[in-house]
């Protein structure tokens, strides 16, 4: 099974939950997870900033089966460039587009929180 977590809120509790969910889903023995994606947009883009409080978590999770994706439209709105985004994060033109593509590829959608 593949899961995509959608993060569009930059509140610390929401960002904490996103990291916790992305890593924790692999410890749930009731499901077999083959891949996880975390899509960040709107103020949730703060999750994948290079200077994010979650940078070390993102580095570790991305070494496994967790993919981080930043919405370019949200980056532009926040005045961010690719250089401001964590090296492990990819970018996509829009969050709506990448979420649609991932769901078409069989990813199950979960909104955080």
C-alpha positions in Angstrom: 0.0 0.0 0.0 1.1 3.6 -0.7 0.0 6.6 1.3 0.3 10.4 0.7 0.0 12.8 3.6 -1.1 16.3 2.7 0.2 19.1 4.9 -1.3 22.6 4.2 -1.1 24.1 7.7 2.1 25.4 9.2 1.0 25.1 12.8 3.7 23.3 14.9 1.2 20.6 16.0 0.3 19.9 12.4 3.9 19.7 11.3 4.8 17.5 14.2 1.9 15.2 13.3 3.0 15.0 9.6 6.5 13.8 10.6 5.1 11.4 13.2 2.6 10.0 10.7 5.2 9.6 7.9 7.6 7.7 10.1 5.1 5.9 12.3 3.0 4.3 9.6 5.8 1.8 9.0 5.5 0.5 12.5 1.8 -0.4 12.0 2.0 -4.2 11.5 -1.6 -4.3 10.3 -0.6 -2.8 6.9 2.2 -3.3 4.5 3.5 0.0 3.4 5.6 0.2 0.3 5.9 4.0 -0.1 4.9 7.2 1.7 4.8 10.7 0.2 4.4 14.0 2.1 3.0 16.9 0.0 3.5 20.3 1.6 1.7 23.4 0.4 0.2 26.7 1.7 1.7 27.4 5.1 2.6 23.7 5.4 5.5 24.5 3.1 7.4 25.4 6.3 7.8 21.7 6.9 10.2 21.3 4.0 12.2 24.4 4.4 16.0 23.8 4.6 16.0 25.6 7.9 13.0 23.7 9.3 13.0 22.3 12.8 12.2 19.0 11.0 15.3 19.1 8.7 17.0 16.1 10.5 13.7 14.1 10.5 13.3 14.8 6.8 16.9 13.7 6.1 16.4 10.4 8.0 12.9 9.6 6.6 13.9 10.3 3.0 16.7 7.7 3.3 13.9 5.2 3.5 10.6 5.0 1.7 9.4 8.6 2.4 9.3 11.1 -0.4 8.8 14.9 0.4 7.3 17.2 -2.2 7.0 21.0 -2.0 4.4 22.9 -4.0 6.1 25.4 -6.3 3.1 27.8 -6.2 3.2 27.9 -2.4 7.0 28.4 -2.6 6.4 31.4 -4.9 3.7 32.8 -2.6 6.0 32.5 0.4 9.0 34.1 -1.5 11.0 30.8 -1.4 13.3 29.4 -4.0 14.5 25.8 -4.5 17.5 26.8 -2.5 15.3 27.5 0.5 13.8 23.9 0.4 15.4 20.9 2.0 17.7 19.0 -0.3 15.7 15.8 0.1 12.5 17.4 -1.0 11.4 17.4 -4.6 9.2 20.1 -6.1 6.0 20.0 -8.1 4.3 22.8 -10.0 1.1 22.5 -7.9 0.0 20.5 -4.9 -3.3 19.7 -6.6 -1.6 18.2 -9.6 0.9 16.1 -7.7 -1.8 14.9 -5.2 -4.0 13.9 -8.2 -1.1 12.1 -9.9 -0.2 10.2 -6.7 -3.8 9.1 -6.1 -3.9 7.9 -9.8 -0.8 5.8 -9.0 -2.6 4.1 -6.1 -1.6 6.3 -3.2 -4.2 6.6 -0.4 -4.8 10.2 0.6 -4.7 11.4 4.2 -5.0 15.1 5.2 -2.9 16.1 8.2 -4.3 16.5 10.8 
